[in-house]
């Protein structure tokens, strides 16, 4: 399985976990165009923090190392979190560059 597929699976699992804490109308879908952070929709600040925590935990289990999304946000701003597709791409790029492509 490719890094992109593994990341996508982890992101979907983290979304499932966060969705359990949200009202039905606030729950996130899992398609690449779903907005995570935007003035027109997405998660509130608590929801975003919950997603980041869930993702960091699940990424650590999947890739057997710490991957800080806080560092990613600090360097990229929210551009890497605007949509699920952006998040998956940013994470995949980060993991591939950290690994030099080695899984």
C-alpha distances in whole Angstrom, upper triangle without the diagonal:
4,7,8,6,7,10,11,11,13,15,16,16,19,20,21,23,25,26,27,30,31,33,32,33,31,28,25,23,19,19,19,23,24,26,26,28,31,35,34,32,29,29,33,33,32,29,27,28,27,24,23,24,22,19,20,20,17,15,17,16,12,12,16,18,20,19,22,22,26,26,24,26,29,28,27,29,28,26,23,23,25,23,19,18,20,19,15,16,18,16,13,16,17,14,14,17,18,15,17,13,12,10
4,5,5,6,9,10,11,12,14,16,17,19,20,21,23,25,26,28,30,31,33,32,33,31,27,24,22,19,18,17,21,22,24,24,26,29,33,32,30,28,28,31,31,31,28,26,27,26,23,22,23,21,18,19,20,16,14,17,16,12,12,16,17,19,17,20,20,24,23,21,24,26,25,24,26,25,23,20,21,23,21,18,16,17,16,12,13,15,13,10,12,14,11,10,14,15,13,14,10,10,8
4,5,5,6,8,10,10,12,14,15,16,18,20,21,22,24,26,28,29,31,31,31,29,26,23,21,18,18,16,20,21,22,21,24,27,30,30,28,25,25,28,28,28,25,23,24,23,20,19,20,18,15,16,17,14,11,14,14,10,9,13,14,16,14,17,17,20,20,17,20,23,21,20,23,22,21,17,18,20,18,16,14,15,13,10,10,12,9,6,9,10,8,7,11,12,10,12,9,9,7
4,5,5,6,9,10,10,12,14,15,16,18,20,21,22,25,26,27,29,28,29,26,23,20,18,15,14,13,16,17,19,19,21,24,27,27,25,23,23,26,26,27,24,21,23,22,18,18,20,18,15,16,17,15,12,15,16,12,12,16,17,17,15,17,16,20,20,17,19,22,21,19,21,20,18,15,16,18,15,12,11,12,11,7,7,10,8,5,9,11,9,9,13,14,13,14,11,13,11
4,5,5,6,9,10,11,12,14,15,17,19,20,21,23,25,26,28,27,28,26,22,19,17,14,14,13,17,18,20,19,22,25,29,28,26,23,24,27,27,27,24,22,23,22,19,19,20,18,15,17,17,14,13,16,15,12,12,16,18,19,17,19,18,22,22,20,22,25,24,22,24,22,21,17,18,19,17,13,12,14,13,9,11,13,11,9,12,14,12,12,16,17,16,17,14,15,12
4,5,5,6,9,10,11,12,14,15,17,19,20,22,24,25,28,27,28,26,22,19,18,15,15,15,18,19,21,20,22,26,29,29,26,23,23,26,26,25,23,21,22,20,17,17,18,15,12,14,14,11,9,12,11,8,9,13,14,15,14,17,16,20,21,18,21,24,23,22,23,22,21,18,18,20,18,14,14,15,13,10,12,13,10,9,12,13,11,12,15,15,14,16,13,13,10
4,5,5,6,9,10,11,12,14,15,16,18,20,22,23,26,25,26,23,20,17,16,13,14,12,16,16,17,16,19,22,26,26,23,20,20,23,23,22,20,18,18,17,14,14,15,13,10,11,13,10,8,11,12,9,9,13,14,14,12,14,13,17,17,15,17,20,20,18,20,18,18,14,14,16,14,11,11,12,9,6,9,10,7,6,10,11,9,11,14,14,14,16,14,14,12
4,5,5,6,9,10,11,12,14,15,16,19,21,21,23,22,23,21,18,14,13,9,10,10,13,13,15,15,18,21,24,24,21,18,19,22,22,22,19,17,19,18,14,14,16,14,11,13,15,11,11,14,14,11,13,16,17,17,15,17,15,19,20,17,18,22,21,19,21,19,18,14,14,15,13,9,9,11,9,6,9,11,9,9,12,14,13,14,17,18,17,19,17,18,15
4,6,5,6,9,10,11,13,14,15,17,19,20,23,22,23,21,18,15,14,10,12,12,16,15,18,17,20,23,27,26,23,20,20,23,23,22,19,18,19,17,14,15,16,13,11,13,13,10,10,13,12,10,12,15,17,17,16,18,17,20,21,19,21,24,24,22,23,21,21,17,16,18,15,12,12,15,12,10,13,14,12,12,15,16,14,16,19,19,19,21,18,19,15
4,5,5,6,9,10,11,12,14,16,18,19,22,22,23,20,17,15,14,11,14,14,17,16,17,16,19,22,25,25,22,19,18,21,21,20,17,16,16,14,11,12,12,9,7,10,10,6,7,10,9,8,10,13,14,14,13,14,13,17,18,17,18,21,22,20,21,19,20,16,15,17,15,12,13,14,11,9,13,13,10,11,15,14,13,15,18,18,18,20,18,18,15
4,5,5,6,9,10,11,12,14,16,16,19,19,20,17,14,11,11,9,11,11,14,12,13,12,15,18,22,21,18,15,15,18,18,17,14,13,14,12,9,10,11,9,6,10,11,8,9,12,13,11,13,16,16,15,13,14,12,16,17,15,16,20,20,18,19,16,17,13,12,14,12,8,10,11,8,7,11,12,9,11,14,14,14,16,19,19,19,21,20,20,18
4,5,5,6,9,10,10,13,15,15,18,17,18,16,12,10,9,6,9,11,13,12,14,13,16,19,23,22,18,15,15,18,19,18,15,14,16,14,10,13,14,11,9,13,13,10,12,15,14,13,15,18,19,19,17,18,16,19,21,19,19,23,24,22,22,19,19,16,14,16,13,9,11,13,11,10,14,15,13,14,17,18,17,19,22,22,22,25,22,23,20
4,5,5,6,9,10,11,14,15,18,17,19,17,13,12,12,10,13,14,17,15,17,15,18,22,25,24,21,17,16,19,19,18,15,15,15,13,10,12,12,9,8,12,11,8,10,13,12,11,14,17,18,17,16,17,16,19,21,20,20,24,25,23,23,21,22,18,16,18,16,12,15,16,14,12,16,17,15,16,19,19,18,20,23,23,23,25,23,23,20
4,5,5,6,9,10,12,13,16,16,18,15,12,11,12,10,14,14,17,14,15,13,16,19,22,22,18,15,13,16,16,14,11,11,12,9,6,8,9,5,5,9,9,7,9,12,12,12,15,16,17,16,14,15,13,16,18,17,17,21,22,21,20,18,19,16,14,16,14,11,14,15,12,12,16,16,13,15,19,18,17,20,22,22,22,25,24,24,21
4,5,5,6,9,10,10,13,13,14,12,9,7,8,7,11,12,14,11,12,10,14,17,20,19,15,12,11,14,15,14,10,10,12,9,7,10,11,8,8,12,13,11,13,16,16,15,18,20,20,19,17,17,15,17,20,18,18,22,23,21,20,17,18,16,13,14,12,10,13,14,12,12,16,16,15,17,20,20,19,22,24,24,25,27,26,26,24
4,6,5,7,9,10,13,12,14,12,9,8,9,9,13,15,17,14,15,14,17,20,23,22,18,15,14,16,17,16,12,13,15,11,10,13,13,10,11,14,14,12,14,17,16,16,19,21,22,21,20,20,18,21,23,22,22,25,27,25,24,21,22,20,17,18,16,13,16,18,15,15,19,20,18,20,23,23,22,25,27,27,27,30,28,28,25
4,5,6,7,10,13,13,16,13,10,11,12,12,16,18,19,16,17,15,18,21,23,23,19,16,14,16,16,14,11,12,12,9,8,11,10,7,10,13,11,10,14,16,15,16,19,20,20,19,18,18,17,19,22,21,21,24,26,25,24,21,23,20,17,19,17,15,18,19,16,17,20,21,18,20,24,23,22,25,27,26,27,30,29,28,25
4,5,5,7,10,12,13,10,8,9,11,12,15,17,18,14,14,12,14,18,20,19,16,12,10,12,13,10,7,9,10,6,6,10,10,8,10,13,13,12,15,17,17,18,20,22,22,20,19,18,16,17,21,20,19,22,24,23,21,19,21,19,15,17,15,14,17,18,15,16,20,20,18,21,24,23,23,26,28,27,28,31,29,30,27
4,5,5,8,8,10,8,5,7,9,11,14,16,17,13,14,12,15,18,20,19,15,12,10,13,14,12,9,11,13,10,9,13,13,11,13,16,16,15,18,20,20,20,23,25,25,23,22,21,19,21,24,23,22,25,27,25,24,20,22,20,17,17,16,14,18,19,17,18,21,22,20,23,26,25,25,28,30,30,31,33,32,32,29
4,6,8,9,12,10,8,10,12,14,18,20,21,17,18,16,19,21,23,22,18,15,13,15,16,14,11,14,14,11,11,15,14,12,15,17,16,16,19,21,20,21,24,25,26,24,23,23,21,23,26,25,24,27,30,28,27,24,25,24,20,21,19,18,21,23,20,21,24,25,23,25,28,28,27,30,32,32,33,35,34,34,31
4,7,9,12,10,9,11,14,16,19,21,22,18,18,15,17,20,21,21,17,14,12,12,13,10,8,12,12,9,11,14,13,12,15,17,17,17,20,22,22,23,25,26,26,24,23,22,20,21,25,24,23,26,28,27,25,22,25,23,20,20,20,18,22,23,20,22,25,25,24,26,29,28,28,31,33,32,33,36,35,35,32
4,6,8,6,6,9,12,15,18,20,19,16,15,14,15,17,18,18,14,12,10,10,13,10,8,12,13,11,11,15,15,14,16,19,19,19,22,24,24,25,27,29,28,26,25,24,21,22,26,25,23,26,28,27,24,21,23,22,19,19,18,17,21,22,20,21,25,25,24,27,29,28,29,32,34,33,35,37,36,36,34
4,6,5,6,10,13,16,19,21,21,17,17,16,17,19,19,18,14,13,12,12,15,13,11,15,16,14,15,19,19,18,20,23,23,23,25,28,28,28,31,32,32,30,29,27,25,26,29,28,26,29,31,29,27,24,26,25,21,21,20,19,23,24,23,24,27,28,27,29,32,32,32,35,37,36,38,40,39,40,37
4,5,5,9,11,14,17,20,19,15,16,16,18,19,20,18,15,13,13,15,18,16,14,16,19,16,16,20,21,19,21,24,24,23,26,28,28,28,31,33,33,31,30,29,26,27,31,29,27,31,33,30,28,25,26,25,22,21,19,19,22,24,22,24,27,28,27,29,32,32,32,35,37,37,38,40,39,39,37
4,6,9,11,14,16,19,17,14,14,14,16,17,17,15,12,11,12,13,17,16,13,16,19,17,17,21,22,20,22,25,26,25,27,30,30,30,32,34,34,32,30,29,26,27,30,29,26,30,32,29,27,23,24,24,21,19,18,18,21,23,22,23,26,27,27,29,32,32,33,35,37,37,39,40,39,40,38
4,6,10,13,15,17,16,12,12,11,13,14,14,13,9,8,8,10,13,13,10,12,15,14,13,17,18,17,19,22,23,22,24,27,27,27,29,31,31,29,27,25,22,23,27,25,23,26,28,26,23,20,21,21,17,16,15,15,19,20,19,21,24,24,24,26,29,29,30,32,34,34,35,37,36,37,35
4,7,10,13,15,14,11,11,11,13,15,16,15,11,9,9,11,14,13,10,12,15,13,12,16,17,15,16,20,20,19,21,24,24,24,26,29,29,27,25,24,21,23,26,24,22,26,27,25,23,20,21,20,16,16,14,13,17,18,17,18,21,22,22,24,26,27,27,30,32,32,33,35,33,34,32
4,7,9,11,11,7,8,8,11,13,15,14,10,8,8,12,14,14,10,11,14,13,11,14,16,14,14,18,19,18,19,22,23,22,24,27,27,25,23,22,19,21,24,21,20,24,25,22,21,17,18,17,13,13,11,10,13,15,14,15,18,19,19,21,23,24,24,26,28,29,30,32,30,31,29
4,6,9,9,6,9,10,13,15,17,15,12,10,12,15,18,18,14,14,17,16,13,16,18,16,16,20,20,18,20,23,23,22,24,27,27,26,24,23,20,23,25,23,22,25,26,23,22,19,19,17,15,14,11,9,12,14,14,14,17,19,19,20,23,24,24,26,28,29,30,31,29,30,28
4,6,8,7,10,10,14,16,19,17,14,12,13,17,19,19,15,15,18,16,13,16,18,15,14,18,19,16,17,21,21,19,21,24,25,24,21,22,19,22,24,21,20,24,25,22,22,18,18,16,13,13,10,7,9,12,11,11,14,16,16,17,19,21,21,22,25,26,26,28,26,27,25
4,6,6,9,11,15,16,19,17,15,13,15,19,21,21,18,17,20,19,16,18,20,18,17,20,22,19,19,23,23,21,23,26,26,26,23,23,20,23,25,22,21,25,25,22,22,18,17,16,14,13,9,7,8,11,12,11,13,16,16,16,19,21,21,22,25,26,27,28,25,27,25
4,6,8,10,13,15,18,16,15,13,15,19,20,21,18,17,20,19,16,17,20,18,16,19,21,19,18,22,23,21,22,25,25,24,21,21,18,21,22,19,19,22,22,19,19,16,14,12,11,10,6,5,4,8,9,8,10,12,13,14,16,18,19,20,22,23,24,25,23,25,23
4,6,9,12,12,15,13,12,11,14,18,20,21,18,17,20,20,17,18,22,20,18,21,24,22,21,25,26,24,25,28,28,27,23,23,20,22,23,20,19,22,22,19,18,15,13,13,11,9,6,6,6,8,10,11,12,14,16,17,18,20,21,22,24,26,27,28,26,28,27
4,6,9,10,13,11,9,8,11,14,17,18,14,14,17,17,14,16,19,18,16,20,22,20,20,24,25,23,25,28,27,26,23,22,19,21,23,20,18,22,22,19,18,14,14,13,10,8,5,6,8,10,10,12,14,15,16,18,20,21,22,24,25,27,28,29,27,29,28
4,6,7,10,8,6,5,8,11,14,15,13,11,15,16,13,15,18,18,16,19,22,21,21,24,25,24,25,28,27,25,22,21,17,18,21,18,16,19,20,17,15,11,11,11,8,6,4,7,9,9,10,12,14,15,16,18,20,20,22,24,25,26,28,29,28,30,29
4,7,10,10,7,4,6,9,10,12,9,8,11,12,10,11,15,14,13,16,19,18,18,21,23,22,23,26,24,22,19,18,14,15,18,15,13,17,18,15,13,9,10,10,6,5,5,7,10,9,9,12,14,14,14,17,19,19,21,23,24,25,27,28,27,29,27
4,7,8,7,5,6,8,9,12,10,8,11,13,11,12,16,16,15,18,20,20,20,23,25,25,25,27,26,23,20,18,14,14,17,14,12,15,16,13,11,7,9,10,6,5,7,10,12,11,10,14,15,14,16,19,20,19,22,24,24,25,28,29,28,30,29
4,5,5,6,8,9,11,14,13,11,15,17,15,16,19,20,19,21,24,24,24,27,29,28,29,31,29,27,23,21,18,18,20,17,14,17,18,15,12,9,10,12,9,6,9,12,14,13,13,17,18,17,19,22,22,22,25,27,27,28,31,32,31,33,32
4,6,8,10,10,12,15,14,14,17,19,18,19,22,23,22,24,27,27,27,30,32,32,32,34,33,30,27,24,21,20,22,20,17,19,21,18,15,12,13,15,13,10,12,16,18,16,17,20,21,21,23,25,26,26,28,30,31,32,34,35,35,37,36
4,7,10,11,14,17,15,15,18,20,18,20,23,23,23,26,28,28,28,31,33,32,33,35,34,32,28,26,23,23,25,23,20,22,23,20,17,14,15,17,14,11,12,15,17,16,17,20,21,21,23,26,26,27,29,31,32,33,35,36,35,38,37
4,7,9,12,14,12,12,16,16,15,17,20,20,20,23,25,25,25,28,30,29,30,33,32,29,26,24,21,21,23,21,18,21,23,20,17,14,15,16,13,10,10,13,15,15,16,18,20,20,22,24,25,26,28,30,31,32,34,35,34,36,34
4,7,10,11,9,9,12,13,11,14,17,16,16,19,21,21,22,25,26,25,27,29,28,26,23,21,17,18,21,19,16,19,21,18,16,12,13,14,10,9,9,10,13,13,13,16,18,18,19,21,23,23,25,27,28,29,31,32,31,33,31
4,6,8,5,6,9,10,9,11,14,14,14,17,19,19,20,23,24,24,26,27,26,24,21,19,16,16,19,18,15,18,20,18,16,12,14,14,11,10,11,12,15,15,14,16,19,18,19,22,23,23,24,27,28,28,30,32,31,33,31
4,6,5,6,9,10,11,12,14,15,16,18,20,21,22,24,26,26,28,29,28,25,22,20,17,16,20,19,16,18,21,19,16,13,16,16,13,13,14,15,19,18,16,19,22,21,21,24,26,25,26,29,30,30,32,34,34,35,33
4,5,5,6,9,10,11,12,14,15,16,18,20,21,23,25,25,26,27,26,22,20,17,15,13,17,17,13,15,18,17,14,12,16,16,13,13,15,16,19,18,16,20,22,20,20,24,25,23,25,28,28,28,31,33,33,34,32
4,5,5,6,9,10,11,12,14,15,17,18,20,21,23,24,25,26,25,22,20,17,15,14,18,18,15,18,21,20,17,15,18,18,15,16,17,17,21,20,17,20,23,21,21,24,26,24,25,29,29,29,31,33,33,34,32
4,5,5,6,9,10,10,12,14,15,16,18,20,21,22,24,25,24,21,19,17,14,15,18,17,15,18,21,19,17,14,17,16,13,14,14,14,18,17,15,18,20,19,19,22,24,23,24,27,28,27,29,32,31,32,30
4,5,5,6,9,10,10,12,14,15,16,18,20,21,22,23,21,19,16,14,11,11,15,14,11,14,17,16,13,11,14,13,9,11,12,12,16,15,12,15,18,16,16,19,21,19,21,24,25,24,26,29,28,29,28
4,5,5,6,9,10,11,12,14,15,17,19,20,21,21,20,17,15,12,10,10,13,14,12,14,17,16,14,13,16,15,12,14,15,15,18,17,14,17,19,17,16,20,21,20,21,24,25,24,26,29,28,29,27
4,5,5,6,8,10,11,12,14,16,17,18,20,20,19,17,15,14,12,12,16,16,15,17,20,19,18,16,18,17,14,16,16,15,18,18,15,17,20,18,17,20,22,21,21,25,26,24,26,29,29,29,27
4,5,5,6,9,10,10,12,14,15,16,18,19,18,16,14,12,10,11,15,14,13,16,18,17,16,14,16,14,11,13,13,11,15,14,11,13,16,15,14,17,19,18,18,22,23,22,24,26,26,26,24
4,6,5,6,9,10,10,12,14,15,16,17,15,13,10,9,6,8,11,11,10,13,15,15,14,12,15,12,10,13,14,12,15,14,11,13,15,13,12,15,17,15,16,19,20,19,21,24,24,24,22
4,5,5,6,9,10,11,13,14,15,16,14,12,11,9,9,10,13,13,13,15,18,18,17,16,18,16,14,17,17,16,18,18,14,15,18,16,14,17,19,17,17,21,22,20,22,25,25,25,23
4,6,5,6,9,10,11,12,14,15,14,13,12,11,11,13,15,15,15,18,20,20,19,18,19,17,14,17,17,14,17,17,14,14,18,16,14,17,19,18,17,21,22,21,22,25,24,24,22
4,5,5,6,8,10,10,12,13,12,11,9,9,8,11,13,13,13,16,18,17,17,16,17,14,12,15,15,12,14,14,11,11,14,13,10,13,16,14,13,17,19,17,19,22,21,21,18
4,6,5,6,9,10,10,11,10,7,6,6,7,9,11,11,13,15,17,17,17,16,18,15,14,17,17,15,17,16,13,13,15,14,11,13,16,13,13,16,17,15,17,20,20,20,18
4,6,5,7,9,10,10,10,8,9,10,11,13,15,15,17,19,20,21,21,20,22,18,17,21,20,18,20,19,16,15,18,17,14,16,18,16,15,18,20,18,19,22,22,21,18
4,5,5,6,9,9,10,10,10,12,12,15,17,16,18,20,21,21,22,20,22,18,17,20,19,16,18,18,14,13,16,16,12,14,17,15,14,17,19,17,18,21,20,19,16
4,5,5,6,8,8,7,7,9,10,13,14,14,16,18,19,19,20,19,20,16,16,19,18,15,16,16,13,12,14,13,9,11,14,12,10,13,15,14,14,17,16,16,13
4,6,5,5,5,5,7,9,11,14,15,15,17,19,20,21,22,22,23,19,19,22,22,19,20,20,16,15,17,16,12,14,16,14,11,15,16,14,14,18,17,16,13
4,6,5,7,9,10,13,15,18,19,19,21,23,24,24,25,24,25,22,21,24,23,20,21,22,18,17,19,18,15,15,18,16,14,17,19,16,16,20,19,17,14
4,6,8,10,11,14,15,18,19,18,21,23,23,23,25,24,24,20,20,23,22,18,19,20,16,14,16,16,13,13,16,14,11,14,17,15,14,17,16,14,11
4,6,8,9,12,14,17,17,17,19,22,21,22,23,23,23,20,20,23,22,19,19,19,16,14,16,15,12,11,14,12,9,11,14,11,10,14,13,11,8
4,7,9,13,15,18,18,18,21,23,23,23,25,25,26,22,22,26,25,22,23,23,19,18,19,18,15,15,17,14,11,14,16,13,12,16,15,13,10
4,6,10,13,15,14,15,18,19,20,21,23,23,24,20,21,24,24,22,22,22,18,17,18,17,13,14,15,13,10,13,14,11,11,15,15,14,12
4,6,10,11,11,12,15,16,17,18,20,20,21,18,19,22,22,20,21,20,17,16,18,15,12,14,15,12,11,14,14,11,13,16,17,16,15
4,6,9,9,9,12,13,14,15,16,17,18,14,15,19,19,17,18,16,13,13,14,12,9,11,12,9,8,12,12,10,12,15,16,16,14
4,5,5,7,9,10,11,13,14,14,16,13,13,17,18,17,18,16,13,14,15,12,10,13,13,10,11,14,14,12,15,18,18,19,18
4,5,5,6,8,10,10,11,11,12,10,10,13,15,14,15,13,10,12,13,10,8,12,13,10,11,15,15,14,16,19,19,20,19
4,5,5,6,9,10,10,10,13,11,11,15,16,16,18,15,13,15,16,13,12,16,15,13,15,18,17,16,19,21,22,23,22
4,5,5,6,9,9,11,13,11,12,16,18,18,19,16,13,16,16,12,11,15,14,11,13,16,15,13,17,19,20,21,21
4,5,5,6,8,9,10,8,9,13,15,15,15,12,10,12,12,8,9,12,11,8,11,14,13,13,16,17,18,20,20
4,5,5,5,6,8,7,8,11,13,14,15,12,10,13,13,10,11,14,14,12,15,17,16,16,20,21,22,24,23
4,6,6,8,11,10,11,14,17,18,19,15,14,17,17,13,14,17,16,13,17,19,17,17,21,22,23,25,25
4,6,9,10,10,12,14,17,18,18,14,14,16,15,11,13,15,13,12,15,17,15,15,19,19,21,23,24
4,6,6,6,9,11,14,15,15,11,11,14,12,9,11,14,12,11,15,16,15,16,19,20,21,23,24
4,5,7,8,10,13,15,16,12,12,15,14,11,14,17,15,14,18,20,18,19,23,23,24,26,26
4,5,5,6,10,12,13,10,10,13,13,11,13,16,16,15,18,20,20,21,23,24,25,27,27
4,5,5,8,11,11,7,9,12,11,9,12,15,14,14,17,19,18,20,23,23,23,26,26
4,6,8,9,9,5,5,8,8,6,8,11,11,11,14,15,15,17,19,20,20,22,22
4,6,7,8,6,5,9,10,8,10,13,13,13,16,18,18,19,22,23,22,24,23
4,7,8,6,7,11,11,11,13,15,16,16,19,20,21,22,25,25,25,27,26
4,5,5,6,9,10,11,12,14,15,16,18,20,21,22,24,25,24,26,25
4,5,5,6,9,10,11,12,14,15,16,18,20,21,22,24,22,24,22
4,5,5,6,9,10,11,12,14,15,16,18,20,21,22,20,22,21
4,6,5,6,9,10,10,12,14,15,16,18,20,20,19,22,21
4,5,5,6,8,10,10,12,14,15,16,18,19,18,20,19
4,6,5,6,8,10,11,12,14,15,16,17,16,18,16
4,5,5,6,8,10,10,12,14,15,16,14,17,16
4,6,5,6,9,10,11,12,14,15,14,17,16
4,5,5,6,8,10,10,12,14,13,15,14
4,5,5,6,8,10,10,11,10,12,11
4,6,5,6,8,10,10,9,12,13
4,6,5,6,9,10,10,12,12
4,5,5,6,8,8,9,9
4,5,5,6,5,7,8
4,5,5,7,9,11
4,6,8,9,10
4,5,5,7
4,6,9
4,6
4
